[in-house]
Amino acid sequence: MEETIAKELAPIRTQLSRAVEAASQITISNIEELTRATEMLAKVKTIGKQIAERKLSITAPLNEALKNARSLFAPIEAQWAEAERIIKDKMTAYQEKAIAQANARKAKIEQQVEAGKMSFDKAADKIEAITPPTTTTAKSGAVQFRTRKDVQIEDENKLPREYLLPDMVKIRKVALAGIEIPGVKVVEVQSVAGITK
């Protein structure tokens, strides 16, 4: 199939190579040259339409099959994800509780060391013994607890300006509706829209 498609695309590739070469050499300094460039752009856009149509003839059935496969698996994947989340949440809650209990015991041991009631060596052994394991292994799997740092925003109003991201979609909509926004201006920019006949 790939070879057949490659053969179908060969003439288009040849046309595109010529178009790129011609586009590289074009100069536009008067209305006649602008007219020739317009004709060239129309030809390039026609090639683009041919490419898009051929691509769509291949990708549309594939996209439909992919959409059907995703919808078929979506409900069971959601259930699987929920089951995994519940188990992991419960494991994390247990581990956090175990760490909190171990930290409370460590504090008592440290107090005993500071009071001179326990040696450093004995305290180190006891602390090591009460530290919860970070890995648990079962017959068919294992889990490892990792501690990672996370960032949470406590008060958005206190964030410095450089950490705020403007909502360009909203700004554009409001500004183009004629509503003035401080620090925003509406400008006119030229662009080219080619039309094929």
Secondary structure as UniProt FT lines:
FT   HELIX           2..25
FT   HELIX           31..114
FT   TURN            115..116
FT   HELIX           120..130
FT   STRAND          135..138
FT   TURN            139..140
FT   STRAND          141..144
FT   HELIX           156..158
FT   HELIX           161..163
FT   HELIX           168..176
FT   TURN            177..178
FT   TURN            182..183
//
